[in-house]
Amino acid sequence: MKPHRLCPTLAALLLVLLASSCGGGGKGGPEEVTLTLDWYPNADHAGIYLARERGYFREEGLRVRIRQPSDPASVLQLVAAGRSEFGISYENEVLNAAARGIPVLSVMAIMQHPLNSIISLKKSGIDRPEELAGKRVGYAGQSFGTAAIDTVLRRAGKDPSSVEKVNVGYDLRPALTSGRVDAVVDAYWNIEAVELAQEGFETNVIRLNEVGIPNYNELVVVTSRSYAEENPEVVRGFVRALVKGHEYALEHPRAARDALLEANPELDPETVERTLELTVPMFKDRGEPVGYQEPEEWRRYVRWAVENGVLPRPVEVEEAMTNRYLPEREGMR
């Protein structure tokens, strides 16, 4: 289950910002930096652990501490306040922060496509959006989930009010397997669907970007604006190391598996194998370079999010993301 389902409260975030000095590190950038993950180490993070294991951070003169958040909703708070130089977050979260004047910046995409999906048990017979009509659909409590359900239904020619939306919080899998709901949104097709299969549940998966939701970057690397401005070479070196780690994962998926299992020995090896098979190709699923964020796609997503109440106001994407710290490649914008 994924913490993009939690939006940091603006009040808590502002309190942290007021209590902290702006930016992190002294001039020239720190030798040691912290990267706070969005969740426990899983297949989505394989490129990060390969970058550490292969020494790519070290080559950039960095010592990187990778940590799990005690509260997944706190990642942007930590980054904005300078308490974690880098974090893993979500395009929607970064845009919400920008809409509220919170100074965080996405500097690299880890996933250039949505992982979020609508998952149902195969026995329900829900394998097309129109079959959601008359059903109970669980979501994780954010406006994104309900807006996604409504958009998918409207595109399928169905009335959104024909679905009963149930806020199940983090309990997406239990709500589905217990029969409390007929389907769930906010679940990842590369993680939850695999875990359900490992538990003996056959599923149907509907990927959101195939049924009406604009393409977006599911996972991104963030830092604070002040940190990026004061430490551009550190940010550039950090991103360069991450790009190399993800490129290595694409070429050596077995090494990605080993690095991830070493980082989190509690993971089930069979589940890791399957999730990595699905996840690693997503590090570069089209012609764009690893890490690239397509500005026009961000703009399309902003328009959809504002129209559907996911964002409180329009955002200039340049307030929220940049490709300037990626390794220079021909054709990069």
C-alpha positions in Angstrom: 0.0 0.0 0.0 1.3 3.4 -1.0 1.6 6.6 0.9 0.7 8.8 -2.0 -2.8 8.2 -0.6 -2.0 10.6 2.2 -1.8 14.3 1.6 0.4 16.2 4.2 -1.8 18.6 6.1 -0.9 22.2 5.2 -1.0 23.3 8.8 1.5 20.7 9.9 3.8 21.5 7.0 3.7 25.2 7.6 4.6 24.7 11.3 7.6 22.6 10.3 8.7 25.3 7.8 8.4 28.1 10.3 10.3 26.1 12.9 13.2 25.3 10.6 15.9 27.2 8.8 15.4 27.4 5.1 17.5 25.0 3.0 20.0 22.3 4.0 23.7 22.2 4.3 26.4 24.8 4.0 27.9 26.4 0.9 29.3 23.9 -1.5 26.8 21.2 -0.4 27.2 18.6 2.3 29.2 15.4 1.8 26.5 13.4 3.5 22.9 13.7 2.4 19.7 11.9 3.4 17.1 10.4 1.0 13.7 9.7 2.6 11.7 7.0 0.8 8.0 7.2 0.3 7.5 3.7 1.9 9.3 0.6 2.9 12.0 -0.6 0.4 10.3 -2.3 -2.5 10.7 -2.9 -6.3 10.0 0.8 -7.0 13.3 1.6 -5.2 15.6 -0.9 -6.9 17.5 1.7 -8.9 18.2 3.6 -5.7 19.8 0.7 -3.9 21.8 -0.2 -7.0 23.2 3.3 -7.1 24.4 2.8 -3.6 25.7 -0.7 -4.0 27.5 0.1 -7.3 29.2 3.1 -5.7 27.6 5.7 -8.0 26.9 8.0 -5.1 30.4 7.6 -3.9 31.7 8.5 -7.3 29.9 11.8 -7.0 31.5 12.5 -3.6 28.3 11.8 -1.7 27.5 9.6 1.3 23.8 8.9 1.1 21.7 7.8 4.0 18.5 6.1 2.8 15.7 5.9 5.3 12.1 5.0 5.6 9.7 7.7 6.8 8.1 7.1 10.2 5.1 8.8 8.7 4.8 8.6 4.9 2.9 11.9 4.8 5.9 13.7 6.3 8.3 13.3 3.3 7.6 16.7 1.7 7.6 18.3 5.2 11.1 17.0 5.8 12.3 18.0 2.4 10.8 21.5 2.5 12.2 22.1 5.9 15.7 21.0 5.0 15.6 18.0 7.4 16.0 15.6 4.5 17.9 16.8 1.4 16.0 14.5 -0.9 12.8 12.5 -0.9 10.7 10.2 -3.0 7.2 11.6 -3.6 4.5 11.7 -6.2 3.6 14.2 -9.0 0.2 14.9 -7.5 1.8 15.6 -4.0 4.4 17.9 -5.5 1.8 19.8 -7.5 -0.4 20.2 -4.4 2.6 21.5 -2.5 3.2 24.0 -5.3 -0.4 25.1 -5.3 0.0 26.0 -1.6 3.3 27.8 -2.0 5.4 25.0 -0.4 8.9 25.2 -2.0 9.7 21.7 -3.1 10.9 20.7 -6.6 10.8 17.4 -8.5 14.2 16.9 -10.2 13.8 13.4 -11.6 11.1 10.9 -12.5 11.5 7.4 -11.2 8.3 6.1 -12.9 7.2 8.0 -16.0 3.8 6.3 -16.0 1.1 5.8 -13.3 1.3 2.6 -11.2 -2.1 3.4 -9.6 -4.9 1.2 -10.9 -8.3 -0.2 -10.3 -8.0 -3.8 -8.9 -10.8 -6.3 -8.4 -11.0 -10.0 -7.7 -11.4 -12.0 -10.9 -14.5 -13.6 -9.5 -16.2 -10.2 -9.5 -16.2 -10.1 -13.3 -15.1 -6.5 -13.3 -12.6 -6.3 -16.1 -13.9 -3.2 -17.9 -14.7 0.3 -16.4 -18.4 0.1 -17.3 -18.7 -2.9 -15.0 -18.0 -0.8 -12.0 -21.5 0.7 -12.2 -23.6 -0.5 -9.2 -20.5 -1.6 -7.3 -18.7 -0.5 -4.2 -15.2 0.9 -4.9 -12.7 1.4 -2.1 -10.3 4.3 -2.2 -7.6 5.5 0.2 -9.1 8.7 1.4 -7.8 11.3 -1.0 -9.6 13.4 -3.6 -7.5 11.7 -6.3 -9.2 8.3 -5.8 -12.7 9.6 -6.1 -11.8 11.9 -9.0 -10.2 9.0 -10.8 -13.3 6.8 -10.3 -15.6 9.5 -11.6 -13.4 10.2 -14.7 -13.2 6.5 -15.6 -16.9 6.1 -15.3 -17.8 9.2 -17.3 -15.5 8.1 -20.1 -17.2 4.6 -20.0 -20.6 6.4 -20.4 -21.7 5.6 -16.9 -23.0 7.9 -14.1 -20.4 8.4 -11.4 -23.2 8.4 -8.8 -23.9 4.7 -9.7 -20.8 3.7 -7.7 -20.7 3.6 -4.0 -17.3 5.1 -3.0 -15.9 3.7 0.3 -13.0 5.3 2.1 -11.0 2.3 3.3 -7.7 4.2 4.1 -4.6 2.0 4.0 -6.7 -1.2 4.2 -7.1 -1.6 0.4 -6.2 -5.2 0.2 -8.1 -6.4 3.2 -11.2 -4.4 2.1 -11.0 -6.2 -1.2 -10.3 -9.7 -0.1 -12.9 -9.5 2.7 -15.6 -8.5 0.3 -16.2 -5.1 2.0 -15.7 -3.6 -1.5 -15.9 -5.0 -5.0 -12.9 -3.1 -6.3 -10.2 -0.7 -5.1 -8.5 2.3 -6.7 -5.2 3.7 -5.4 -3.6 0.2 -5.6 -0.4 -0.4 -7.6 -0.6 -2.9 -10.4 3.1 -3.8 -9.9 2.9 -4.2 -6.1 -0.5 -4.9 -4.7 -1.7 -7.0 -7.6 1.4 -9.2 -7.3 1.0 -9.5 -3.5 -2.7 -10.5 -4.0 -1.6 -13.2 -6.5 1.0 -14.5 -4.0 -1.8 -14.8 -1.4 -3.9 -16.9 -3.9 -6.3 -14.2 -5.2 -6.7 -13.9 -8.9 -7.3 -10.3 -10.0 -8.4 -8.0 -12.8 -6.4 -4.8 -13.2 -7.5 -1.7 -15.0 -4.6 0.8 -15.5 -5.7 4.4 -15.0 -3.8 6.0 -17.9 -5.5 3.6 -20.2 -9.1 4.5 -19.2 -9.1 8.3 -19.2 -6.7 9.6 -16.5 -3.9 11.7 -18.1 -0.4 10.2 -17.9 1.7 11.3 -15.0 4.9 10.4 -13.2 3.9 8.2 -10.3 7.2 8.5 -8.4 9.6 11.4 -8.5 12.7 12.6 -6.6 12.2 15.9 -4.8 14.4 18.4 -3.0 13.7 21.9 -1.7 14.0 24.9 -4.0 16.5 26.5 -1.6 18.6 23.4 -1.4 18.7 23.1 -5.2 19.6 26.8 -5.6 22.4 26.7 -3.0 23.8 23.2 -3.9 23.3 22.7 -7.7 26.3 20.5 -8.1 25.2 18.2 -5.2 21.8 17.9 -6.7 23.2 17.2 -10.2 25.6 14.6 -8.8 22.9 12.9 -6.8 20.5 12.7 -9.8 23.4 11.5 -12.1 24.1 8.7 -9.7 20.4 7.7 -9.5 20.1 7.7 -13.3 23.1 5.4 -13.5 21.5 3.1 -10.9 18.2 2.9 -12.8 20.0 2.3 -16.1 22.0 -0.5 -14.5 18.8 -2.1 -13.2 17.4 -2.1 -16.7 20.5 -4.0 -18.0 21.0 -6.2 -14.9 17.6 -7.1 -13.3 19.1 -9.9 -11.2 21.5 -7.3 -9.6 18.5 -5.2 -8.9 16.8 -8.1 -7.1 19.9 -8.8 -5.0 20.3 -5.2 -4.0 16.7 -4.9 -3.0 16.7 -8.1 -0.9 19.9 -7.0 0.8 18.2 -3.7 1.6 15.1 -5.4 2.9 15.6 -9.0 3.8 12.1 -9.3 5.1 10.7 -9.2 1.5 9.6 -12.5 0.0 12.1 -13.4 -2.8 9.4 -14.8 -5.0 7.3 -11.6 -4.7 10.4 -9.5 -5.3 11.2 -11.4 -8.5 7.7 -10.8 -9.9 7.4 -7.2 -8.8 10.8 -6.4 -10.4 9.8 -8.1 -13.6 6.9 -5.6 -13.9 8.6 -2.6 -12.4 12.1 -2.3 -13.8 11.0 -1.9 -17.4 9.0 1.2 -16.2 12.2 3.0 -15.4 12.4 3.7 -19.1 9.2 2.8 -20.8 9.4 5.0 -23.8 11.9 7.0 -25.9 12.7 9.6 -23.2 15.9 9.2 -21.1 15.7 7.7 -17.7 14.5 10.3 -15.2 13.0 12.6 -17.8 9.8 14.5 -16.9 7.7 15.6 -19.9 6.4 19.2 -19.1 3.4 19.0 -21.4 2.2 15.8 -19.7 2.5 17.7 -16.4 0.4 20.5 -17.8 -2.3 18.1 -19.1 -2.4 16.5 -15.6 -2.7 19.9 -13.9 -5.7 20.7 -16.2 -7.4 17.4 -15.3 -6.6 17.8 -11.6 -8.0 21.3 -11.4 -11.2 20.4 -13.3 -11.8 17.4 -11.0 -11.0 19.1 -7.6 -7.7 17.3 -7.1 -5.7 20.5 -7.1 -7.0 23.7 -5.5 -5.7 26.0 -8.2 -3.8 25.9 -11.5 0.0 25.5 -11.2 2.7 26.5 -13.6 4.6 23.2 -13.9 7.9 25.1 -13.7 7.1 25.9 -10.1 7.0 22.1 -9.4 9.5 20.3 -11.7 12.6 20.7 -13.7 14.9 18.6 -15.9 17.9 20.8 -15.5 19.7 18.5 -13.1 19.5 15.4 -15.3 22.6 14.4 -17.2 22.7 16.4 -20.4 21.4 14.4 -23.4 20.7 15.4 -26.9 17.2 16.8 -27.3 16.6 17.3 -23.6 14.4 20.3 -22.6 
